Amino acid sequence: MTIRRVLALAALGLLALSACGEDDGGGRDALQGSRPGGSIRIGTVGPDEYDPVLYQTIPAAQALQPVYTGLLTFRHVEGAAGAHVVPGLAEKVPEPTDGGKSYEFRLRDGLKYSDGSPVRASDFENTIKRLLKLAGPYSSFLTGIVGAAEFQENGDFGADIPGIETNNRTGEIRITLTEPDTKLEFALAEPYTAPTPAAKSPPRSLNKEPPPGVGPYKIEVVDPNREFVLTRNRHFDVPGIPKGNLDKITGVVMDSIPRMTQDVIKGELDFMTEDPAGDLLPLVRQRYQDRFREDPNPPNTYYFFLNVTIPPFDSQLAREAVNYALDSRALVRVFGGRLQPSCNFLPPGVVGYEELDCKYGDPNGGADLEKARELVERSGYEGEEVTVWTSSGDPWEAIGDYYRDVLAQIGFEARMKALDQQLFFELTGLRRTKAQTGFTSWLQDFPHPGDFFEPLLGADALKAEPTLNNGFVNDPHIEEALDALRGEDPERAAGEWAELDDYVVNEKAYVAPYGNEKTSTFFSERMDFENCSGVHPVWKNDWILFCLKE
Amino acid sequence: MEERLDSVLPEGVETAVRSDALEETAEREHVAGVGPWRLAARRLRRDRIAMGFGMVFLVLVVICLAAPTWATDVAHTGPLKNHLTDTVVVDGERKDVVSLDGVPIGPTWQGEFFLGADTNGRDTAVRLLYGGRNSLEIGVLAALITTVLAVWAGLLAGYARGFTDAVISRSLDVIWAYPVALLAIALGTALSLQGLQIGPIEISGESKLIPILIIAVVYVPYMARPLRGQVLALRERDFVEAARAQGAGPVRIMLTEILPNLSSTIVVFFPLMVANAILLEAALGFLGVGVRAPEPSWGNMIGDGVKHILTGPHLAIVPGIMLVATVLALNVFGDGVRDAFDPRARIHLEH
C-alpha cells in the first residue's frame, strides 16, 4: 500500500467520522448545513438488471442496495469503516460453528416488506433458490451451501436445498456449507441474497417489476431503459440502518456520459453514477473542486481477459506476449489520468495485495514489444485472427482500440468489436460466443480477496450464464488454493492470497492486468458535498447517505 | 432526421418518354442532328455552377484517394495506429500527442498530426482522408446497388403488371412506410451484432458491406416507384408493340427497348442518390451502427468528436466540413445534371 493511498484512506476515515459521528443508528439526525428530505435526480447508464438476484454492475448495486437489505449488511458510513459487516435483517452477525461450516441467524421481530407483508424466514431460501435457478452472476458465491450445486444442476425450483433450514415461526435460518467459506457473511450482506416475499418472487426475471424488499427505500421501475424511482419505504424500521435523508431519488438512465456530466454541471442532475467523461474531466477537476473528488474506492482491477480455451490464448506464450506488450502509460492517458498502473490482479486495498515483482517489467514503464513479438512467434499463432471485444462506452472503446493496436503490433491479425455495455457483458460471458479477448474490469463487491478470484477465475463461476470468468479459466491449482483459503480468515491468510495473485499473473498469465481506476464523485450545487458525499468502499456511493444543502 | 427522396414524376405518358422531350427541346434550340446525350452534356458544360461544384466533388474524391500517399509519405502513420505515448516536435518544441490527462494535441499544420490527433493519438488528417474514402465508397456502392435493384424492381413490376407488380409494389410499400433513418438504424443495430448470412455467403458485423447493403435497400422504393411508373407508360408505346410483334421476349424488350428510355432518369437520380447515401452513412456512423470502429468514416469521426467537443473541437468540425462540402457539391451537381437532361423534371431531394 502506497503512502498516498494510506493518507487517502486515513482522510476518508476522518471524513467519515466527522460527517457521521456515531450515527449509524436507526435514524439520521440532520447534519449541520444539510437538510432532511427533498428529492434528487441521478444520472446513470442504468442498472443492467432491476431484479435483485440478476444484477451485475455497480450502478445496479447502488440503486438496489437501499431497497434490498440482506440478513447482514455493510455499515452505512463513509470511508473504510463501510467495509465492516453488521447485522441487517438478522439480529446479529453469527459466529460460525461446526468448524466454520454452519451459520445460524434469527430474523429481527416485526420486519415488513415495502408492501406491508411480513418477512418470513423461508423467503430467504426462496431468494437463494431464485439466484441459483436463474444462474445470477453472483450465484457462485452461494454454491458452497449443502445441496445448492445439485439444486442448480437439477433445475427443479420446487426442490429443497438441504443446507438452508428455516423456521417461519421463530424466524431462524440455519445455513450449512459443504466447506468453510468466510465469504458467506459478505455475500449475505449484498442485495442479491436479500429476502423478498416468496409469493411475489417466482423463478423468472423480474426486471420490469422488481419484488418488494426491506430497505429504507422502495423501487418503481418506470421504464428499465429510461427511469426508475426510489421513494421512502414507510414500513422500514431496522435498528442500526439509517432511514435515508432524501424523500425521493429519481434515476435517469442515459448513455451519454458527457451529457450526464453537463447536466450535473448545470444542476439538471444532482449526481452521476459514472465518472465524468475524459474530455470534461480536466474542466470538472479545475472548476468544480468544491463538489468533485476522486477516490480509490471501491478497490477495482482493470485487465484484459484472455480466453484460455481457444486459440491463440490457449497458449501461455501468447498470453505472456500480451502482458509484455501492454504499456500502462498509454492507458493512463485513455483514462484521463485516473489510472494507477499495476500488474497485480488483486488491487491495493484488498487483503492479500502485495505489489508483485512483475515479470513483465515495471508497470509504470514502457512495453517490451520485441519480447512480445518473439513470444507470439514461438507460440505458433503469428498472424492469427484475434477479435478484441469491448463495450462501446467511453473510455472502453478507446481502451479496446489501444489493445487492438497493441495486438496488431505484436503479430496478430487484430480486429475490434464494440458492443453496447449490456450486450457486451452478456455475450462475452457465454462460451458459445467464443470471445477470444477483450476489456473487462471488476470493482470489489465486498472486501475479501475471494471476491476477485472466485467469480473471475474460479471454476464454479463457469456454471453461471453469462459467466464473469470471461477467460474460462479452470485451473486445478487455483481451485485447490481457493478450496484451502475459503474457510480461512482472509487477514490471516493474506500471504497465500498474494501467492495466488503471483500464480495467476506471473506464472500462468491468465489475465493481462494494467491498473486500478480512481473513481469520482461529482455532485450538483444543491447537494451537501461536504457532509454527505456517501463515498463507500463497497457501493462506491451509498445513496442512503446523500443529503441536500440547507 | 427524416430524409425523403421525393420524385414527383407523374406516372403518366408525357413524362415517360424523356428522349422525346429532349428531342423536342433540341428542335426548339435549333440544334438538329445533335443527340440527346450530347445536348445534355453541352447544357451541363454551360452550367458553370454545377460544373464548379462537380469539380469540388472531384477534388474531394482525389484528395481522399490520395489518403495512402499522405499517410505513408507525409504523416508517416496509418489511420488505425495509436500514438498515445508518442511525442511530436511542433515549432521546435516537443509535445505529447496525448497529454497525461487525456487531451489530444490540436492541429500542428505540419505533416505529422496536421489536423491534430484524437483521444487515442490517431492522426486526424489521415483518418479524415481514409474516412472520406470509406464514406465515398459506401455512398457510391450503395447508390449503385440501389440503382440496380430499383431498375429491376421497376422494370419487372411495370412490365409484368398483375400479380408480379402487386408483390413487388407492396414489398416496396413496406420499406417505404418506415422513415429511412429509423429503418437503417434498426437494421444497422441488428446486423452489426451478428452480421448477415445469406446462404453460403456470410458477412461479418464489422464489414463495410453491412452499411452498404442497408443503405442500398432502404432507398430502393424511392427510385423504383417512379421507374415503375415510367415503365407502365413505356410498355404501351408503339415501339414496344413493334418489338413484341417481331417476336421479342419480355426480357429482351425490357433490356433493349425500355431500359434505354429510362437511362436519363437513372443518370439524374444517381448523383443525388450518392449524396443521400453518404448522408445516411454519416448518420449511421454517428450513431455507431455504420462503419464500425476503429475504421474511420466521417460519420463516426463526428460521433467521436462530439464526445470531446470542449477539448478537441476540431475532431468533430473537420469531418463535418468535409461531409457538408461533399454532399453540397453532389447535390448542386446533381441538380445541374437534372436540368441538363430534362429541365422539366422535378426530381429532387428533401432533407
Contacts between the chains, C-beta under 8 A, distances in Angstrom:
chain1	res1	chain2	res2	distance
A	258	B	306	7.8
A	258	B	307	5.5
A	258	B	309	8.0
A	277	B	307	6.4
A	278	B	102	4.5
A	278	B	119	6.5
A	278	B	308	7.5
A	279	B	102	7.7
A	279	B	103	7.9
A	279	B	119	7.7
A	279	B	307	6.0
A	279	B	308	4.0
A	279	B	309	7.4
A	279	B	310	5.7
A	279	B	311	5.1
A	279	B	312	7.3
A	280	B	310	6.3
A	281	B	101	6.8
A	281	B	102	7.1
A	282	B	101	5.1
A	282	B	102	7.9
A	282	B	103	6.4
A	282	B	311	7.1
A	283	B	310	6.4
A	285	B	101	8.0
A	327	B	84	7.7
A	327	B	85	6.1
A	329	B	84	7.7
A	329	B	85	5.1
A	330	B	82	7.1
A	330	B	84	3.6
A	330	B	85	5.0
A	330	B	121	8.0
A	331	B	84	7.9
A	332	B	100	6.5
A	333	B	84	5.0
A	333	B	85	7.3
A	333	B	98	4.6
A	333	B	99	7.2
A	333	B	100	6.3
A	333	B	101	7.8
A	333	B	102	5.2
A	333	B	121	7.7
A	334	B	84	6.8
A	334	B	102	6.6
A	334	B	119	7.1
A	334	B	120	7.2
A	335	B	102	7.0
A	336	B	101	5.3
A	336	B	102	3.7
A	337	B	100	5.3
A	337	B	101	4.2
A	337	B	102	6.5
A	366	B	85	7.2
A	392	B	288	5.9
A	392	B	293	7.9
A	394	B	307	5.9
A	395	B	102	8.0
A	395	B	119	7.8
A	397	B	293	6.0
A	398	B	119	5.7
A	398	B	120	5.4
A	401	B	80	7.8
A	401	B	82	6.8
A	401	B	120	5.4
A	401	B	293	6.7
A	401	B	294	4.7
A	402	B	82	5.4
A	402	B	84	6.4
A	402	B	120	6.1
A	404	B	80	7.8
A	404	B	294	6.6
A	405	B	80	6.6
A	405	B	81	6.5
A	405	B	82	4.2
A	405	B	120	7.8
A	408	B	80	7.6
A	415	B	206	6.2
A	416	B	206	7.9
A	416	B	292	7.8
A	416	B	293	6.5
A	416	B	294	5.8
A	417	B	205	7.2
A	417	B	206	6.6
A	417	B	292	7.7
A	418	B	288	7.6
A	418	B	292	7.1
A	418	B	293	5.4
A	419	B	193	7.0
A	423	B	193	7.0
